[in-house]
Amino acid sequence: MSDDRMMTIREMCDAYEVTPRTLRFYEQKELLFPVREGQKRLFTKRDRARLKLILRGKRFGFSLEEIRQLLDLYHMGDQQQTQLSRTYEIAQDRLSDMIKQRDELNIAIAELQEQMKWGEKMIASMNQKRAAE
């Protein structure tokens, strides 16, 4: 496939494992700007690059508004320095949040494992009493 070839909504869905509804939503939120031919949407190389960034940002927990703002910084005329700097700031905050969530999850897992060990002992004890009767 030529890199400059436009893709239909179906091709985009297949290539990026998203639904047509997702693509229409991103268009409505002014994250993607497909070319319209009547009712048909055609996605450019730029749209494909933007979609990759949107999906990556979502995977990292960025809000759609943060993603939109970062994408809008692309054309600042400073060779993307502003965009990269702002992305880095948001990524630092997100990483900090993710580490905190992971730590909290590790604590919750350990506590649940302890409770389950206690539960196993209680069940085994009750089964022994019942067997002895």
N, C-alpha and C positions, 0 to 999 in steps of 0.2 A: 504494500500500500504506500502510495506517495504521501510524504509527511504533510504536504499542503492540501491534500484531498479533503473535501468536506465529508462529514459523516452524518448519517441520518440518526434520528433518536434511537432507533432499534440497534444500530451499530454501536452507538455510545453505550447503551444499556449492556450489550453483550461484552464490549471491551472493558468496561469499568465496573461491571456487576452492580449496577444501580437500576432503579425502576424509572419508567417514563415520568411517573409522578415526582420522583426526586429531581429529575432534570427540569421539569416545569417549575417546581418549587424554587430551585436555585435561580432559574430565570426570573421568576417573580420577585425574588429578593435581590435582584440585580447583581448576581454573582457570575452568571453566564449570559452571553449575548448572542444567541444563535441567529443566523441569517434566516429570514422568513421568505418562503416561496409559497404564497397562499397560506394553507394550513400547515404546510410542511416546515419543519425546523431542520436547519443544516448547521452543524457545529464545525467551527474552524479549528485550525491548529492551536490558536490562542485559547479557545474554549476548552480544548483537551488539556492544555497545560494548566489552566485555571482549575478544572475539575480535579486533576491530580492533587493540586495544592489544597483544595477544599477538603477532599477525602482524607488527606494526610493530617490536616489541621483538626478535623473532627476526630480522627483516631487518637490524636494527642489531647483531646478535650477542649480545644479552642471553641469559643462560641462562634456562631455564624456571623455575628456582628464584628467580632475581632477579625475573623477571616476576611470579611468584606473590606474592613478598614485597611488591613495589610495589603490586600490585592490592589486597592485604590492608590497605595503609595508607590506602585511600580513605576509610574510615569512622572516622578518628581524631578527628573533631570539630573540626579546626582549619582547615576550608575547604581541605583538601588541601595545606596548606603542607608538612607532613612528607613526603607522597607526592611532591610536586613537587621538594622539596629533595633527597630521596634519588634520585629519577630523574635529576636533574641531575648528581649526583655519579657515578652509574654511567655516565651518558652521557659525562661528561668522560673517565673511564677508558677507555671503549670507543673514543671518538674518538682518544685517544692511541694505543691499540693499533692501530687501523685505519690511522692515519698511518704508524706504524712499519712495518706490513705492506706498505703501499703503497710506502714508500721501499725496503724490501728487495726487493719485486717489481720496481721500476724498475731497481735495480742488477742483478738477475738477468736482466731483459730485455735490458739493455745488454750484459751479458757474453755472453748467447746470440747476440745480433746480431753481435757481434764474432767469435765462434767460427764463425758461419755465413758471414760474409764470408771468413774464412780458408779455410773448407771450399770455398767457391765458387772461390777462387783455386786451391786444390789440384786440384780436379776439372778446372778449365779447363786447368791446366798438364798434367795427365795426359792429357787429351783431345788437346792439341796434340802431345804426344810420340807418342801412338798414331797420330795422323793423319800425322805425319812419317815413320813407319816403313813 
